[in-house]
């Protein structure tokens, strides 16, 4: 297998950057929407752990 | 969500998740505590689950611990480390111990004894969260961010993301001087630059 480690490192770095951008987007959503709204969406992730 | 930084109080009207129910039920048994780390980010909307909730507890006598142990077991929880109160107390002096609902190890509450200055700071400066009709106590947001940045230094991206979520959510109301001071004390300036 020919693995380009430099390319993979770049992908990891970009992935983290994109995740931080989404966290900023989501935090802004939480700030600008009612608690009931964002928590309803978030609870889908949390409650799935309890099934 | 409303944060009153002067009164150290946050009013939160989120829909209660199964994780919140677990935390509320457990914390209602405790006289003094402060919730720290990942659950604090999740409580305020971070979109992730967790298997454990970290809780700081002040030093207590064996007698007080035994009483608490009884309340915990009577309320349907159990210790994952041992079923013996005396042994749990001894373990607790050196290690964290975990409690969960009986027969369901996930999620669990990780009991940590207040030992170091970071713990003491978090306990002393805790914030009251009014969640519908319940009250929970959490670590101050500035410490929450600085501590998560420090953990992120070890390479755990999840901790940096938790710090970023709290920072973005409350940045207009954070005590910037205090945050900068704590970030400096925890040697996390580079990680702070990453999330700002």
gemmi code that builds the backbone of each chain (N, CA, C; Angstrom):
import gemmi

chains = {
    "A": [
        ("UNK", (0.838, -1.188, 0.000), (0.000, 0.000, 0.000), (0.883, 1.252, 0.000)),
        ("UNK", (0.526, 2.184, -0.843), (1.302, 3.418, -0.902), (0.566, 4.525, -0.132)),
        ("UNK", (1.019, 4.732, 1.113), (0.313, 5.719, 1.956), (1.110, 7.019, 2.014)),
        ("UNK", (0.428, 8.103, 1.676), (1.066, 9.411, 1.740), (0.762, 10.029, 3.115)),
        ("UNK", (1.739, 9.880, 4.024), (1.510, 10.312, 5.406), (1.326, 11.832, 5.508)),
        ("UNK", (2.002, 12.552, 4.625), (1.898, 14.014, 4.633), (0.467, 14.425, 4.281)),
        ("UNK", (-0.080, 13.703, 3.299), (-1.453, 13.995, 2.863), (-2.450, 13.693, 3.992)),
        ("UNK", (-2.229, 12.557, 4.680), (-3.132, 12.185, 5.773), (-3.058, 13.203, 6.913)),
        ("UNK", (-1.827, 13.654, 7.215), (-1.665, 14.665, 8.271), (-2.456, 15.928, 7.930)),
        ("UNK", (-2.370, 16.308, 6.671), (-3.098, 17.494, 6.187), (-4.602, 17.310, 6.332)),
        ("UNK", (-5.076, 16.097, 6.030), (-6.514, 15.801, 6.152), (-6.970, 15.905, 7.598)),
        ("UNK", (-6.153, 15.374, 8.496), (-6.493, 15.414, 9.931), (-6.578, 16.870, 10.406)),
        ("UNK", (-5.606, 17.674, 9.961), (-5.565, 19.078, 10.366), (-6.802, 19.813, 9.848)),
        ("UNK", (-7.136, 19.556, 8.584), (-8.306, 20.214, 7.989), (-9.596, 19.770, 8.648)),
        ("UNK", (-9.643, 18.473, 8.984), (-10.832, 17.936, 9.625), (-11.082, 18.617, 10.969)),
        ("UNK", (-10.008, 18.815, 11.730), (-10.126, 19.462, 13.037), (-10.580, 20.914, 12.877)),
        ("UNK", (-10.003, 21.582, 11.866), (-10.370, 22.978, 11.603), (-11.861, 23.073, 11.258)),
        ("UNK", (-12.314, 22.134, 10.441), (-13.739, 22.129, 10.061), (-14.637, 21.847, 11.260)),
        ("UNK", (-14.170, 20.951, 12.121), (-14.962, 20.640, 13.324), (-15.091, 21.888, 14.210)),
        ("UNK", (-13.974, 22.633, 14.359), (-14.024, 23.856, 15.169), (-14.979, 24.875, 14.550)),
        ("UNK", (-15.001, 24.924, 13.221), (-15.920, 25.858, 12.543), (-17.372, 25.451, 12.817)),
        ("UNK", (-17.626, 24.136, 12.809), (-18.996, 23.689, 13.079), (-19.381, 23.986, 14.529)),
        ("UNK", (-18.420, 23.814, 15.449), (-18.710, 24.095, 16.860), (-19.084, 25.570, 17.039)),
        ("UNK", (-18.383, 26.439, 16.313), (-18.707, 27.870, 16.365), (-20.123, 28.105, 15.822)),
        ("UNK", (-20.435, 27.443, 14.711), (-21.757, 27.568, 14.094), (-22.837, 27.089, 15.065)),
        ("UNK", (-22.600, 25.909, 15.666), (-23.598, 25.318, 16.570), (-23.759, 26.162, 17.839)),
        ("UNK", (-22.643, 26.656, 18.397), (-22.726, 27.505, 19.602), (-23.546, 28.753, 19.297)),
        ("UNK", (-23.384, 29.288, 18.112), (-24.160, 30.463, 17.712), (-25.643, 30.110, 17.576)),
        ("UNK", (-25.903, 28.900, 17.085), (-27.292, 28.425, 16.978), (-27.912, 28.332, 18.375)),
        ("UNK", (-27.144, 27.763, 19.307), (-27.624, 27.616, 20.691), (-27.932, 28.992, 21.295)),
        ("UNK", (-27.048, 29.965, 20.987), (-27.210, 31.319, 21.521), (-28.447, 32.026, 20.981)),
        ("UNK", (-28.795, 31.708, 19.760), (-29.834, 32.490, 19.086), (-31.181, 31.753, 18.973)),
        ("UNK", (-31.252, 30.572, 19.551), (-32.513, 29.831, 19.513), (-32.945, 29.466, 20.934)),
        ("UNK", (-34.221, 29.161, 21.067), (-34.744, 28.795, 22.384), (-34.084, 27.507, 22.880)),
        ("UNK", (-33.952, 27.404, 24.188), (-33.331, 26.207, 24.782), (-34.047, 24.923, 24.340)),
        ("UNK", (-35.362, 25.020, 24.253), (-36.155, 23.832, 23.877), (-35.808, 23.370, 22.461)),
        ("UNK", (-35.493, 24.325, 21.594), (-35.198, 24.030, 20.185), (-33.888, 23.243, 20.051)),
        ("UNK", (-32.785, 23.852, 20.542), (-31.491, 23.176, 20.358), (-31.386, 21.893, 21.173)),
        ("UNK", (-32.025, 21.885, 22.375), (-31.894, 20.687, 23.221), (-32.678, 19.510, 22.639)),
        ("UNK", (-33.752, 19.819, 21.913), (-34.508, 18.738, 21.277), (-33.605, 18.002, 20.272)),
        ("UNK", (-32.825, 18.779, 19.537), (-31.904, 18.174, 18.550), (-30.759, 17.443, 19.245)),
        ("UNK", (-30.203, 18.101, 20.270), (-29.068, 17.507, 20.979), (-29.472, 16.213, 21.696)),
        ("UNK", (-30.706, 16.191, 22.219), (-31.156, 15.013, 22.973), (-31.241, 13.754, 22.115)),
        ("UNK", (-31.379, 13.931, 20.805), (-31.398, 12.751, 19.923), (-30.068, 12.004, 20.065)),
        ("UNK", (-28.975, 12.774, 20.111), (-27.637, 12.156, 20.263), (-27.486, 11.557, 21.662)),
        ("UNK", (-27.851, 12.362, 22.658), (-27.629, 11.921, 24.053), (-28.502, 10.717, 24.398)),
        ("UNK", (-29.781, 10.813, 24.079), (-30.708, 9.755, 24.493), (-30.483, 8.434, 23.749)),
        ("UNK", (-29.869, 8.526, 22.571), (-29.604, 7.282, 21.815), (-28.651, 6.377, 22.581)),
        ("UNK", (-27.886, 6.970, 23.491), (-26.931, 6.225, 24.309), (-27.658, 5.341, 25.335)),
        ("UNK", (-28.906, 5.682, 25.612), (-29.644, 5.027, 26.695), (-30.579, 3.911, 26.220)),
        ("UNK", (-30.650, 3.717, 24.889), (-31.595, 2.720, 24.350), (-31.117, 1.315, 24.676)),
    ],
    "B": [
        ("UNK", (-31.368, 30.617, 27.464), (-30.319, 30.523, 28.472), (-29.888, 31.938, 28.869)),
        ("UNK", (-29.834, 32.196, 30.179), (-29.396, 33.519, 30.640), (-28.284, 33.344, 31.672)),
        ("UNK", (-27.172, 34.053, 31.431), (-26.050, 33.973, 32.375), (-25.888, 35.313, 33.080)),
        ("UNK", (-26.030, 35.290, 34.393), (-25.782, 36.473, 35.200), (-24.433, 36.254, 35.888)),
        ("UNK", (-23.397, 36.868, 35.318), (-22.030, 36.626, 35.805), (-21.828, 37.180, 37.218)),
        ("UNK", (-22.527, 38.272, 37.549), (-22.377, 38.867, 38.884), (-22.948, 37.916, 39.954)),
        ("UNK", (-24.137, 37.411, 39.658), (-24.786, 36.511, 40.634), (-24.284, 35.075, 40.523)),
        ("UNK", (-23.442, 34.831, 39.512), (-22.931, 33.480, 39.241), (-24.098, 32.510, 39.086)),
        ("UNK", (-24.968, 32.846, 38.168), (-26.192, 32.078, 38.008), (-26.572, 31.951, 36.532)),
        ("UNK", (-26.958, 30.758, 36.137), (-27.401, 30.544, 34.749), (-28.797, 29.928, 34.789)),
        ("UNK", (-29.709, 30.558, 34.053), (-31.056, 29.979, 33.939), (-31.142, 29.240, 32.623)),
        ("UNK", (-31.550, 27.985, 32.709), (-31.539, 27.128, 31.525), (-32.891, 26.429, 31.415)),
        ("UNK", (-33.434, 26.460, 30.225), (-34.767, 25.875, 30.048), (-34.757, 24.734, 29.039)),
        ("UNK", (-33.650, 24.031, 28.965), (-33.499, 22.967, 27.974), (-34.441, 21.790, 28.264)),
        ("UNK", (-34.750, 21.030, 27.235), (-35.477, 19.779, 27.454), (-34.533, 18.827, 28.182)),
        ("UNK", (-35.067, 18.166, 29.190), (-34.224, 17.300, 30.020), (-33.911, 15.997, 29.271)),
        ("UNK", (-32.625, 15.708, 29.160), (-32.203, 14.466, 28.493), (-32.121, 13.339, 29.531)),
        ("UNK", (-31.925, 12.128, 29.056), (-31.739, 10.999, 29.975), (-30.485, 11.210, 30.832)),
        ("UNK", (-29.467, 11.815, 30.227), (-28.233, 12.093, 30.977), (-28.499, 13.130, 32.073)),
        ("UNK", (-29.269, 14.171, 31.738), (-29.627, 15.173, 32.747), (-30.381, 14.519, 33.908)),
        ("UNK", (-31.320, 13.615, 33.566), (-32.109, 12.944, 34.611), (-31.189, 12.188, 35.565)),
        ("UNK", (-30.212, 11.491, 34.971), (-29.242, 10.737, 35.769), (-28.490, 11.682, 36.714)),
        ("UNK", (-28.021, 12.793, 36.167), (-27.237, 13.753, 36.967), (-28.111, 14.385, 38.051)),
        ("UNK", (-29.310, 14.797, 37.681), (-30.212, 15.443, 38.651), (-30.546, 14.480, 39.788)),
        ("UNK", (-30.883, 13.249, 39.442), (-31.234, 12.251, 40.473), (-30.059, 12.027, 41.421)),
        ("UNK", (-28.859, 11.916, 40.846), (-27.697, 11.635, 41.690), (-27.329, 12.852, 42.553)),
        ("UNK", (-27.300, 14.013, 41.936), (-26.866, 15.218, 42.661), (-27.846, 15.610, 43.763)),
        ("UNK", (-29.106, 15.185, 43.621), (-30.090, 15.520, 44.654), (-29.756, 14.805, 45.974)),
        ("UNK", (-28.880, 13.814, 45.922), (-28.484, 13.077, 47.131), (-27.316, 13.749, 47.856)),
        ("UNK", (-26.705, 14.720, 47.194), (-25.464, 15.303, 47.725), (-25.692, 16.655, 48.378)),
        ("UNK", (-24.940, 16.911, 49.438), (-25.037, 18.222, 50.093), (-24.160, 19.232, 49.369)),
        ("UNK", (-22.938, 18.835, 49.076), (-21.987, 19.760, 48.456), (-21.237, 19.062, 47.330)),
        ("UNK", (-21.154, 19.732, 46.215), (-20.454, 19.144, 45.065), (-20.270, 20.233, 44.023)),
        ("UNK", (-19.463, 19.932, 43.033), (-19.441, 20.771, 41.830), (-19.203, 19.853, 40.625)),
        ("UNK", (-20.037, 20.046, 39.612), (-19.894, 19.276, 38.364), (-18.823, 19.940, 37.516)),
        ("UNK", (-17.949, 19.135, 36.932), (-16.853, 19.693, 36.135), (-16.725, 18.930, 34.806)),
        ("UNK", (-15.903, 19.501, 33.949), (-15.481, 18.841, 32.720), (-16.601, 18.637, 31.686)),
        ("UNK", (-16.613, 17.484, 31.003), (-17.440, 17.302, 29.803), (-18.933, 17.551, 29.972)),
        ("UNK", (-19.497, 17.120, 31.106), (-20.948, 17.287, 31.263), (-21.365, 18.761, 31.228)),
        ("UNK", (-20.472, 19.633, 31.716), (-20.798, 21.063, 31.722), (-21.000, 21.550, 30.279)),
        ("UNK", (-20.146, 21.118, 29.382), (-20.288, 21.502, 27.967), (-21.572, 20.911, 27.391)),
        ("UNK", (-21.856, 19.661, 27.750), (-23.052, 18.985, 27.214), (-24.333, 19.648, 27.734)),
        ("UNK", (-24.313, 20.022, 29.016), (-25.468, 20.687, 29.617), (-25.856, 21.939, 28.816)),
        ("UNK", (-24.825, 22.624, 28.297), (-25.069, 23.853, 27.546), (-25.092, 23.636, 26.032)),
        ("UNK", (-25.317, 22.399, 25.618), (-25.624, 22.188, 24.207), (-24.586, 21.513, 23.349)),
        ("UNK", (-23.412, 21.233, 23.873), (-22.397, 20.569, 23.053), (-22.975, 19.278, 22.497)),
        ("UNK", (-22.791, 19.071, 21.183), (-23.483, 17.948, 20.535), (-22.664, 16.667, 20.600)),
        ("UNK", (-22.603, 16.114, 21.790), (-21.939, 14.818, 21.964), (-22.488, 14.112, 23.207)),
        ("UNK", (-22.259, 12.824, 23.268), (-22.672, 12.047, 24.443), (-21.446, 11.828, 25.329)),
        ("UNK", (-21.638, 11.188, 26.457), (-20.499, 10.855, 27.316), (-20.835, 9.621, 28.145)),
        ("UNK", (-19.796, 8.903, 28.565), (-20.069, 7.731, 29.399), (-19.936, 8.056, 30.880)),
        ("UNK", (-19.244, 9.177, 31.183), (-19.125, 9.512, 32.599), (-19.270, 11.002, 32.866)),
        ("UNK", (-19.677, 11.286, 34.093), (-19.873, 12.666, 34.545), (-18.934, 12.884, 35.720)),
        ("UNK", (-18.125, 13.932, 35.643), (-17.133, 14.182, 36.701), (-17.688, 15.116, 37.769)),
        ("UNK", (-17.464, 14.716, 39.000), (-18.029, 15.429, 40.135), (-16.954, 15.603, 41.202)),
        ("UNK", (-16.792, 16.817, 41.715), (-15.841, 17.047, 42.809), (-16.597, 17.114, 44.124)),
        ("UNK", (-16.046, 16.436, 45.119), (-16.690, 16.326, 46.433), (-15.688, 16.737, 47.519)),
        ("UNK", (-16.141, 17.528, 48.500), (-15.211, 17.885, 49.590), (-14.837, 16.671, 50.446)),
        ("UNK", (-13.729, 16.785, 51.098), (-13.285, 15.720, 52.013), (-14.383, 15.470, 53.047)),
        ("UNK", (-14.655, 14.202, 53.345), (-15.676, 13.903, 54.362), (-15.222, 12.753, 55.259)),
        ("UNK", (-15.852, 12.701, 56.443), (-15.513, 11.640, 57.411), (-16.110, 10.314, 56.941)),
        ("UNK", (-15.633, 9.225, 57.552), (-16.178, 7.897, 57.222), (-17.667, 7.826, 57.577)),
        ("UNK", (-18.012, 8.461, 58.696), (-19.411, 8.446, 59.140), (-20.317, 9.111, 58.096)),
        ("UNK", (-19.882, 10.264, 57.625), (-20.659, 11.010, 56.617), (-20.718, 10.212, 55.302)),
        ("UNK", (-19.587, 9.600, 54.970), (-19.523, 8.808, 53.729), (-20.499, 7.623, 53.808)),
        ("UNK", (-20.550, 6.971, 54.971), (-21.454, 5.822, 55.154), (-22.920, 6.225, 54.986)),
        ("UNK", (-23.250, 7.410, 55.535), (-24.626, 7.915, 55.411), (-24.966, 8.141, 53.941)),
        ("UNK", (-24.033, 8.772, 53.245), (-24.235, 9.058, 51.821), (-24.357, 7.757, 51.031)),
        ("UNK", (-23.527, 6.809, 51.384), (-23.531, 5.491, 50.728), (-24.926, 4.856, 50.814)),
        ("UNK", (-25.503, 4.938, 52.017), (-26.849, 4.396, 52.237), (-27.873, 5.080, 51.348)),
        ("UNK", (-27.792, 6.415, 51.281), (-28.729, 7.180, 50.442), (-28.578, 6.797, 48.972)),
        ("UNK", (-27.331, 6.636, 48.554), (-27.046, 6.300, 47.159), (-27.649, 4.934, 46.807)),
        ("UNK", (-27.418, 3.964, 47.671), (-27.943, 2.609, 47.405), (-29.475, 2.570, 47.501)),
        ("UNK", (-30.035, 3.305, 48.463), (-31.505, 3.331, 48.615), (-32.167, 3.989, 47.405)),
        ("UNK", (-31.409, 4.791, 46.678), (-31.981, 5.506, 45.523), (-31.739, 4.776, 44.209)),
        ("UNK", (-31.253, 3.544, 44.295), (-31.129, 2.744, 43.072), (-29.800, 2.884, 42.338)),
        ("UNK", (-28.800, 3.425, 43.018), (-27.469, 3.511, 42.419), (-26.548, 2.487, 43.084)),
        ("UNK", (-25.423, 2.208, 42.447), (-24.430, 1.316, 43.055), (-23.027, 1.793, 42.693)),
        ("UNK", (-22.065, 1.364, 43.487), (-20.674, 1.714, 43.215), (-20.095, 0.652, 42.279)),
        ("UNK", (-19.360, 1.103, 41.261), (-18.797, 0.142, 40.298), (-17.470, -0.446, 40.768)),
        ("UNK", (-16.866, 0.169, 41.792), (-15.558, -0.305, 42.252), (-15.652, -1.406, 43.299)),
        ("UNK", (-16.647, -1.269, 44.182), (-16.825, -2.240, 45.264), (-18.236, -2.105, 45.830)),
        ("UNK", (-18.708, -3.175, 46.472), (-20.048, -3.082, 47.082), (-19.932, -2.810, 48.581)),
        ("UNK", (-18.707, -2.599, 49.050), (-18.496, -2.372, 50.485), (-18.177, -0.905, 50.764)),
        ("UNK", (-18.954, -0.326, 51.644), (-18.814, 1.098, 51.951), (-17.410, 1.453, 52.482)),
        ("UNK", (-16.940, 0.666, 53.450), (-15.626, 0.922, 54.060), (-14.517, 0.872, 53.007)),
        ("UNK", (-14.589, -0.147, 52.141), (-13.575, -0.297, 51.092), (-13.642, 0.874, 50.102)),
        ("UNK", (-14.872, 1.291, 49.783), (-15.054, 2.415, 48.853), (-14.454, 3.688, 49.454)),
        ("UNK", (-14.670, 3.877, 50.765), (-14.138, 5.060, 51.443), (-12.612, 5.071, 51.364)),
        ("UNK", (-12.011, 3.920, 51.608), (-10.541, 3.822, 51.562), (-10.024, 4.072, 50.143)),
        ("UNK", (-10.693, 3.472, 49.180), (-10.304, 3.684, 47.774), (-10.390, 5.164, 47.407)),
        ("UNK", (-11.458, 5.784, 47.880), (-11.766, 7.170, 47.537), (-10.689, 8.154, 48.014)),
        ("UNK", (-9.958, 7.761, 49.034), (-8.893, 8.639, 49.520), (-7.745, 8.730, 48.504)),
        ("UNK", (-7.618, 7.703, 47.666), (-6.501, 7.648, 46.711), (-6.941, 7.729, 45.251)),
        ("UNK", (-8.133, 7.201, 44.960), (-8.595, 7.111, 43.566), (-9.992, 7.696, 43.429)),
        ("UNK", (-10.375, 7.907, 42.168), (-11.755, 8.273, 41.904), (-12.596, 7.006, 41.980)),
        ("UNK", (-13.832, 7.155, 42.427), (-14.729, 5.987, 42.422), (-15.978, 6.339, 41.602)),
        ("UNK", (-16.614, 5.290, 41.072), (-17.726, 5.525, 40.137), (-19.026, 4.921, 40.645)),
        ("UNK", (-20.106, 5.653, 40.360), (-21.443, 5.176, 40.692), (-22.323, 5.216, 39.450)),
        ("UNK", (-23.211, 4.221, 39.352), (-24.160, 4.221, 38.223), (-25.500, 3.709, 38.746)),
        ("UNK", (-26.520, 3.742, 37.895), (-27.773, 3.104, 38.273), (-27.500, 1.601, 38.344)),
        ("UNK", (-28.161, 0.907, 39.268), (-27.880, -0.524, 39.466), (-28.010, -1.308, 38.171)),
        ("UNK", (-26.967, -2.061, 37.836), (-26.982, -2.916, 36.645), (-26.766, -2.189, 35.335)),
        ("UNK", (-26.542, -0.858, 35.390), (-26.331, -0.081, 34.156), (-25.077, 0.780, 34.309)),
        ("UNK", (-23.914, 0.231, 33.973), (-22.651, 0.953, 34.217), (-22.470, 2.257, 33.429)),
        ("UNK", (-23.240, 2.424, 32.360), (-23.150, 3.654, 31.561), (-24.512, 4.328, 31.530)),
        ("UNK", (-24.561, 5.618, 31.839), (-23.452, 6.484, 32.239), (-23.132, 6.286, 33.725)),
        ("UNK", (-22.006, 6.802, 34.122), (-21.658, 6.728, 35.539), (-21.105, 8.049, 36.033)),
        ("UNK", (-21.176, 8.192, 37.356), (-20.730, 9.415, 38.012), (-19.352, 9.157, 38.588)),
        ("UNK", (-18.378, 9.941, 38.177), (-17.021, 9.746, 38.692), (-16.783, 10.716, 39.842)),
        ("UNK", (-16.685, 10.163, 41.024), (-16.471, 10.922, 42.252), (-14.995, 11.268, 42.391)),
        ("UNK", (-14.721, 12.556, 42.505), (-13.324, 12.956, 42.718), (-13.254, 13.773, 43.995)),
        ("UNK", (-12.285, 13.468, 44.812), (-12.089, 14.201, 46.060), (-11.404, 15.545, 45.752)),
        ("UNK", (-11.893, 16.604, 46.382), (-11.275, 17.917, 46.175), (-9.903, 17.909, 46.840)),
        ("UNK", (-8.866, 17.979, 46.025), (-7.505, 17.856, 46.560), (-6.623, 19.038, 46.169)),
        ("UNK", (-6.569, 19.327, 44.877), (-5.598, 20.336, 44.432), (-6.225, 21.724, 44.286)),
        ("UNK", (-5.397, 22.708, 43.927), (-5.874, 24.095, 43.851), (-6.906, 24.300, 42.742)),
        ("UNK", (-6.797, 23.530, 41.665), (-7.784, 23.645, 40.575), (-9.154, 23.201, 41.090)),
        ("UNK", (-9.169, 22.087, 41.825), (-10.425, 21.598, 42.407), (-10.999, 22.635, 43.377)),
        ("UNK", (-10.119, 23.153, 44.234), (-10.569, 24.104, 45.267), (-11.142, 25.362, 44.625)),
        ("UNK", (-10.469, 25.831, 43.583), (-10.934, 27.021, 42.854), (-12.323, 26.753, 42.262)),
        ("UNK", (-12.482, 25.588, 41.636), (-13.757, 25.239, 40.987), (-14.888, 25.168, 42.002)),
        ("UNK", (-14.587, 24.594, 43.157), (-15.611, 24.442, 44.199), (-15.983, 25.803, 44.797)),
        ("UNK", (-14.960, 26.601, 45.086), (-15.177, 27.898, 45.727), (-15.948, 28.861, 44.815)),
        ("UNK", (-15.673, 28.784, 43.539), (-16.277, 29.737, 42.594), (-17.398, 29.130, 41.756)),
        ("UNK", (-17.998, 28.090, 42.263), (-19.001, 27.373, 41.465), (-20.182, 28.270, 41.056)),
        ("UNK", (-20.814, 27.855, 39.977), (-21.952, 28.599, 39.419), (-23.220, 27.779, 39.641)),
        ("UNK", (-24.278, 28.502, 39.980), (-25.577, 27.836, 40.169), (-26.303, 27.794, 38.823)),
        ("UNK", (-26.739, 26.617, 38.437), (-27.534, 26.484, 37.208), (-28.960, 26.143, 37.613)),
        ("UNK", (-29.883, 27.019, 37.204), (-31.300, 26.741, 37.489), (-31.869, 26.090, 36.233)),
        ("UNK", (-32.022, 24.785, 36.318), (-32.480, 24.000, 35.170), (-33.933, 23.604, 35.426)),
        ("UNK", (-34.826, 24.330, 34.777), (-36.273, 24.193, 35.063), (-36.487, 24.348, 36.575)),
        ("UNK", (-36.892, 23.301, 37.288), (-37.132, 23.468, 38.729), (-35.996, 22.902, 39.578)),
        ("UNK", (-34.888, 22.595, 38.949), (-33.789, 21.948, 39.670), (-32.570, 22.862, 39.714)),
        ("UNK", (-31.749, 22.654, 40.736), (-30.502, 23.423, 40.815), (-29.313, 22.476, 40.727)),
        ("UNK", (-28.368, 22.834, 39.868), (-27.112, 22.091, 39.762), (-25.965, 23.079, 39.946)),
        ("UNK", (-24.839, 22.602, 40.452), (-23.677, 23.467, 40.622), (-22.561, 23.012, 39.681)),
        ("UNK", (-22.028, 23.976, 38.955), (-20.983, 23.649, 37.964), (-19.739, 24.503, 38.210)),
        ("UNK", (-18.638, 24.085, 37.630), (-17.393, 24.847, 37.780), (-17.507, 26.181, 37.034)),
        ("UNK", (-16.747, 27.200, 37.475), (-16.799, 28.495, 36.768), (-16.361, 28.334, 35.311)),
        ("UNK", (-16.986, 29.088, 34.439), (-16.768, 28.892, 33.000), (-15.319, 29.153, 32.593)),
        ("UNK", (-14.693, 30.145, 33.224), (-13.302, 30.477, 32.857), (-12.386, 29.285, 33.178)),
        ("UNK", (-12.619, 28.646, 34.328), (-11.803, 27.485, 34.683), (-12.142, 26.294, 33.783)),
        ("UNK", (-13.413, 26.182, 33.476), (-13.853, 25.100, 32.598), (-13.099, 25.161, 31.260)),
        ("UNK", (-12.997, 26.357, 30.721), (-12.310, 26.536, 29.434), (-10.809, 26.257, 29.588)),
        ("UNK", (-10.200, 26.889, 30.591), (-8.745, 26.749, 30.775), (-8.359, 25.285, 31.033)),
        ("UNK", (-9.165, 24.603, 31.835), (-8.860, 23.205, 32.175), (-8.982, 22.296, 30.950)),
        ("UNK", (-10.029, 22.546, 30.170), (-10.220, 21.743, 28.952), (-9.087, 21.998, 27.948)),
        ("UNK", (-8.612, 23.238, 27.907), (-7.483, 23.551, 27.017), (-6.244, 22.796, 27.469)),
        ("UNK", (-6.063, 22.727, 28.784), (-4.905, 22.006, 29.313), (-4.985, 20.519, 28.958)),
        ("UNK", (-6.189, 19.954, 29.074), (-6.359, 18.540, 28.710), (-6.123, 18.354, 27.208)),
        ("UNK", (-6.542, 19.342, 26.439), (-6.377, 19.286, 24.982), (-4.914, 19.274, 24.574)),
        ("UNK", (-4.092, 19.813, 25.444), (-2.638, 19.835, 25.218), (-2.085, 18.407, 25.052)),
        ("UNK", (-2.746, 17.455, 25.717), (-2.290, 16.053, 25.646), (-2.707, 15.414, 24.315)),
        ("UNK", (-3.357, 16.173, 23.471), (-3.702, 15.659, 22.138), (-5.156, 15.255, 21.981)),
        ("UNK", (-5.946, 15.426, 23.051), (-7.353, 15.039, 22.953), (-8.179, 16.196, 22.361)),
        ("UNK", (-8.570, 16.012, 21.113), (-9.296, 17.073, 20.390), (-10.666, 17.341, 21.023)),
        ("UNK", (-11.270, 16.298, 21.591), (-12.589, 16.432, 22.208), (-12.577, 17.530, 23.286)),
        ("UNK", (-11.479, 17.603, 24.045), (-11.392, 18.599, 25.108), (-11.267, 20.010, 24.548)),
        ("UNK", (-10.515, 20.150, 23.474), (-10.398, 21.472, 22.836), (-11.758, 21.902, 22.281)),
        ("UNK", (-12.490, 20.932, 21.741), (-13.819, 21.240, 21.185), (-14.793, 21.639, 22.301)),
        ("UNK", (-14.690, 20.974, 23.446), (-15.526, 21.352, 24.603), (-15.213, 22.793, 25.021)),
        ("UNK", (-13.922, 23.116, 25.069), (-13.498, 24.471, 25.452), (-14.026, 25.490, 24.449)),
        ("UNK", (-13.927, 25.151, 23.192), (-14.394, 26.050, 22.128), (-15.901, 26.307, 22.278)),
        ("UNK", (-16.669, 25.275, 22.552), (-18.128, 25.422, 22.670), (-18.478, 26.414, 23.791)),
        ("UNK", (-17.878, 26.213, 24.958), (-18.165, 27.096, 26.103), (-17.685, 28.522, 25.805)),
        ("UNK", (-16.511, 28.625, 25.195), (-15.960, 29.954, 24.876), (-16.885, 30.711, 23.922)),
        ("UNK", (-17.291, 30.048, 22.846), (-18.150, 30.709, 21.851), (-19.501, 31.098, 22.452)),
        ("UNK", (-20.010, 30.225, 23.287), (-21.338, 30.438, 23.855), (-21.371, 31.623, 24.821)),
        ("UNK", (-20.314, 31.777, 25.605), (-20.349, 32.771, 26.683), (-19.330, 33.895, 26.503)),
        ("UNK", (-18.674, 33.991, 25.361), (-17.507, 34.891, 25.265), (-17.795, 36.346, 25.618)),
        ("UNK", (-19.006, 36.800, 25.364), (-19.317, 38.208, 25.686), (-19.392, 38.432, 27.205)),
        ("UNK", (-19.649, 37.385, 27.955), (-19.855, 37.565, 29.398), (-18.736, 36.983, 30.262)),
        ("UNK", (-17.733, 36.412, 29.630), (-16.639, 35.821, 30.410), (-15.780, 36.910, 31.034)),
        ("UNK", (-15.169, 36.604, 32.160), (-14.190, 37.503, 32.763), (-12.864, 37.255, 32.021)),
        ("UNK", (-12.570, 38.132, 31.063), (-11.425, 37.906, 30.173), (-10.090, 37.911, 30.928)),
        ("UNK", (-9.999, 38.797, 31.917), (-8.753, 38.865, 32.695), (-8.518, 37.555, 33.448)),
        ("UNK", (-9.587, 37.067, 34.062), (-9.495, 35.820, 34.825), (-9.177, 34.651, 33.896)),
        ("UNK", (-9.840, 34.640, 32.744), (-9.613, 33.559, 31.783), (-8.147, 33.552, 31.321)),
        ("UNK", (-7.634, 34.738, 30.982), (-6.241, 34.832, 30.525), (-5.290, 34.361, 31.625)),
        ("UNK", (-5.601, 34.758, 32.853), (-4.762, 34.359, 33.994), (-4.756, 32.828, 34.160)),
        ("UNK", (-5.943, 32.244, 34.110), (-6.042, 30.784, 34.296), (-5.378, 30.026, 33.144)),
        ("UNK", (-5.583, 30.515, 31.936), (-4.957, 29.869, 30.762), (-3.434, 29.908, 30.922)),
        ("UNK", (-2.914, 31.038, 31.400), (-1.470, 31.180, 31.628), (-0.984, 30.224, 32.709)),
        ("UNK", (-1.748, 30.155, 33.804), (-1.339, 29.281, 34.916), (-1.338, 27.806, 34.508)),
        ("UNK", (-2.210, 27.469, 33.556), (-2.275, 26.069, 33.105), (-1.483, 25.848, 31.807)),
        ("UNK", (-0.634, 26.820, 31.481), (0.259, 26.712, 30.308), (-0.481, 26.332, 29.023)),
        ("UNK", (-1.596, 26.976, 28.786), (-2.401, 26.580, 27.629), (-2.617, 27.722, 26.637)),
        ("UNK", (-1.661, 28.642, 26.585), (-1.806, 29.801, 25.687), (-1.933, 29.382, 24.228)),
        ("UNK", (-1.132, 28.394, 23.811), (-1.176, 27.979, 22.395), (-2.517, 27.360, 22.031)),
        ("UNK", (-3.068, 26.577, 22.946), (-4.367, 25.943, 22.707), (-5.470, 27.009, 22.680)),
        ("UNK", (-5.302, 28.041, 23.504), (-6.296, 29.125, 23.531), (-6.327, 29.837, 22.175)),
        ("UNK", (-5.133, 30.034, 21.601), (-5.063, 30.691, 20.275), (-5.830, 29.870, 19.235)),
        ("UNK", (-5.753, 28.539, 19.383), (-6.430, 27.652, 18.416), (-7.946, 27.820, 18.408)),
        ("UNK", (-8.513, 28.076, 19.584), (-9.986, 28.098, 19.661), (-10.584, 29.497, 19.568)),
        ("UNK", (-9.750, 30.535, 19.666), (-10.275, 31.916, 19.644), (-10.689, 32.355, 18.244)),
    ],
}
model = gemmi.Model(1)
for chain_id, residues in chains.items():
    chain = gemmi.Chain(chain_id)
    for i, (resn, *xyz) in enumerate(residues, 1):
        res = gemmi.Residue()
        res.name, res.seqid = resn, gemmi.SeqId(i, " ")
        for name, pos in zip(("N", "CA", "C"), xyz):
            atom = gemmi.Atom()
            atom.name, atom.element = name, gemmi.Element(name[0])
            atom.pos, atom.b_iso = gemmi.Position(*pos), 0.0
            res.add_atom(atom)
        chain.add_residue(res)
    model.add_chain(chain)
structure = gemmi.Structure()
structure.add_model(model)
structure.setup_entities()
